[in-house]
């Protein structure tokens, strides 16, 4: 049985832990709201971009050449997996769920004898993949200096990806992240960045014939890097919102658990205090009787 | 009284402008062009320069854009821009920053798109004169 003093110390320490988790939860809630707003603001651009690319792609009929950004990538041999995770932990299963999805994809591709390379964004995912797949790493982006995701960051990453693509380092790029479904639910997902595939439905507009200026190829050259940067941007934003949502839920849980623990310890404490008092009384009484 | 059409200027981080306008003057990649209502569907890339549109006969608005893409379809004009600054607020520093970014890229020896960058720099310098 721990002494009264031990219990007191433990109660105090759990109380201060609860304070920390509570604070973290509130900070995450505020950041989540911000991240969601930012994601919302970026949405019209991303949607329009997708429509334009689809329109463009459906009118570029015969595309040739090795550095072709368009296609379905079905017969491709070289894969680049981009694992986008958080820079910080303490956010529940956020990072490991992304890594788990990426790992299952790696296993699948390995069984098909594909060549795999891994690029990581965010150090948590890198740490988790490091043990098994260090030899596959090609590059890493650290976002710990960035308070909010900016389009500049996305452009930097997209530039890196495109130059690797042009050098023929890979043929298909897939990015892994957590899709933000709601504050309490985030779905680990993957998205194919390259080659850019399009569906006729998204183009919509009943295949209106556009006038292109200068011409399709030129515009395509302009727009593909932009569209990839936009995709990365929205993926990173979803990820940021998911991270905060996940952290909020995790910290809420931790706060509740700490509360339960405090209740339990307080009961223990009161019981031992009562036991000590009873003990003392018995000693006094039996002492008095002995006289 | 000319007919009006929908114009939205969107940057990656926010919506810059949305509303009905009478005309838009766009700095297209191969030259400036004016879009009025019932313009034929088109997609074009934009070079850095000034975007001008008027909501009515009296009010004219000017934005500096640093390149992007325009889509015209069914009397709806969407401009996706990398960066848009309201005309009055453009300071030369902003443009200088863009130019120096290009200079940085030009300094890389084996970059492929040197001609493009050179042209873009010219555009920026041109825009600088207009400020």
Contacts between the chains, C-beta under 8 A, distances in Angstrom:
chain1	res1	chain2	res2	distance
A	38	B	13	7.6
A	41	B	13	6.2
A	41	B	14	4.7
A	41	B	15	7.2
A	42	B	12	6.0
A	42	B	13	6.1
A	42	B	14	7.8
A	44	B	8	7.5
A	44	B	10	5.2
A	44	B	15	5.9
A	45	B	10	4.7
A	45	B	11	6.6
A	45	B	12	4.9
A	45	B	13	7.9
A	45	B	80	6.0
A	46	B	12	8.0
A	48	B	10	6.3
A	48	B	71	7.3
A	48	B	78	5.3
A	48	B	80	5.8
A	49	B	80	6.1
A	51	B	71	7.8
A	52	B	43	6.3
A	52	B	69	6.4
A	52	B	71	5.3
A	52	B	78	8.0
A	52	B	80	7.2
A	55	B	43	6.7
A	55	B	71	7.6
A	56	B	43	6.4
A	150	B	13	7.5
A	151	B	12	4.1
A	151	B	13	5.8
A	154	B	12	7.9
A	205	B	73	6.2
A	205	B	74	7.7
A	208	B	41	4.9
A	208	B	73	6.4
A	209	B	41	7.1
A	210	B	41	4.8
A	210	B	42	5.5
A	210	B	43	5.0
A	210	B	71	8.0
A	210	B	73	7.7
A	211	B	40	5.8
A	211	B	41	6.8
A	211	B	42	3.9
A	211	B	43	7.6
A	212	B	42	7.0
A	212	B	43	5.6
A	212	B	44	7.0
A	213	B	28	5.9
A	213	B	29	6.7
A	213	B	30	6.0
A	213	B	42	6.4
A	213	B	43	7.6
A	213	B	44	3.9
A	213	B	45	7.6
A	214	B	29	5.6
A	214	B	30	5.5
A	214	B	44	7.9
A	214	B	45	7.4
A	218	B	29	7.4
A	218	B	45	7.1
A	219	B	43	6.3
A	219	B	44	7.2
A	219	B	45	5.2
A	219	B	69	7.2
A	222	B	29	7.9
A	222	B	45	4.6
A	222	B	69	6.9
A	223	B	45	7.3
A	223	B	69	5.8
A	226	B	68	8.0
A	226	B	69	7.3
A	226	B	80	7.6
A	226	B	82	7.7
A	229	B	12	7.8
A	230	B	12	6.2
A	233	B	12	6.1
